[in-house]
């Protein structure tokens, strides 16, 4: 599968998962929920998606040569 697609779907999954968990934990105001979910999913993707991020950067590097 295309690395960009896998990375994008993974990021969206982390965002939706973060929204769900934060909502269940009691964060109910929509704006604060979205901001917190973006922050949590950003940190989680930095840690969890390093292989996918490397694959995307390798794909872009090959295309520029």
N, C-alpha and C positions, 0 to 999 in steps of 0.2 A: 504494500500500500504506500502511497505517496507520503513522505515524512511530514510535509506541511499539514496535510489533512489529519494525520494521526495526532500531531501536536495540538492543532486547533481544537479537535474534538476532546482531547484530554483536558485542555485548559477550560473549555466550556463545562465539562463534567465536574471538574474541581470547583468551578464557580457555582454551579447548581447545587453540588453537594454542600458547599459552604453555606449557601443561602438556607438550605434545608436544616442543617445542624444548628446554625445560629437562630433560626426561627424556633426550633424546638427548645432551644435554651432560653427562650423568652424575649428575644430581640424582635419587637413587633413594628417599630416605626420604619416605614419603607425606605426612606432616604438613608437613615443610619444603618439599616440592614444591608443595603446595597454597598455602601462604602466599606463597612466592616467585612463583607463577603469578598469584595475585590482585594482588600488587604490580606485577608487570610488565604485566599486562593493564590494570590501572587507569591506569598512566602512558600506555600505548599508546592506550587509549581516549580519554584526555584530549586527546592530540595528534591522533589519527586520526579521531575521530568527532565533531568539533565541529559539522559541518553537521547531522548527525543529532540531536545534542543540542539545537541551536537549533530544529530542526523540532519536536521534542517539546515544548519550552518554549513555542513559538508556539501549538501545538495546545492546550496546557493554558490558556494565556492567553485564547485565543478562547472556550474553553468556560466560563470564569468570568465573561465579560462579559454 
